[in-house]
Amino acid sequence: MNPRGRLFFPALVPLLVKRFGFLKFPQSIADFDETKGVEFAEGYMTDVTIDKIVVWRDGIQIDTRSSTTVSQELLEQTLIWLGQEADITYERGMIKRWAYLSQILFYSDANFDNLHPSLNKLCANVTKEVSSIRGSNFDFHFTGVSVGFDRWNRPAPVASFLLQRRAESPFSENKYFSEAPLPTDTHIRCLEQFESDFLGQQKMYGLGQ
């Protein structure tokens, strides 16, 4: 995007601040260290809230409260716009690799306590032992599951797939949080498939929800 080395990064700051209304943006020489990430935070455009945009030496990070599809399109539109407003070179397709991190809050009709009979037994045993130790009842239930890959021979900045009860919400609400290294639409499809498979299994074996 800067093939001739003529781009002066600080000159882009007022453009980005005006476009997104960022409340936090680089203001000193130290803030422009791309090895640590040049950060713009707390911005907004149309109906998209932008938590932050971070420019690294070898990549750009954008965090929004919308889907990954919206975030990706917003980033590309911004780079195209900067090509018109400033001395950068960009066209669609120049970014060769994308990485995703999608976070979702949702409610489910599934009772994941019934994920497996051995899990029910484990919860009952832990409930009994902890309650005995503490002298009052502590009722343990399923709180989450994590699906990851073997990082021993392949360390990579790819998140695990998480499904867990939403913190600070009563278990009775069946409110969950999920994080995945996937585009938002794919993430939702995986969760829907898991819920459907789980409920189908419960129905097949006549287990309660």
Buried (B, 14 or more C-beta within 10 A) or exposed (E): BEEEEEBEEEEBBEBBBEBBEBEEBBEEEEBBEEEEBBBBBBBBBEEBEBEBBBBEEEEBBBBBEBBBEBBBEBBBEBBBBBBEEBBBEBEEEEBEEEEBBBBBEBEBEBBBBBBEEEBBEEBEEBBEEBBEEEEEEEEBBBBEBEEEEEEEEEEEEEBEBBBBBBEEBEBEEBBBBBBBBBBBEBBBEBBEEBBEEBBEBBEEEEEEE
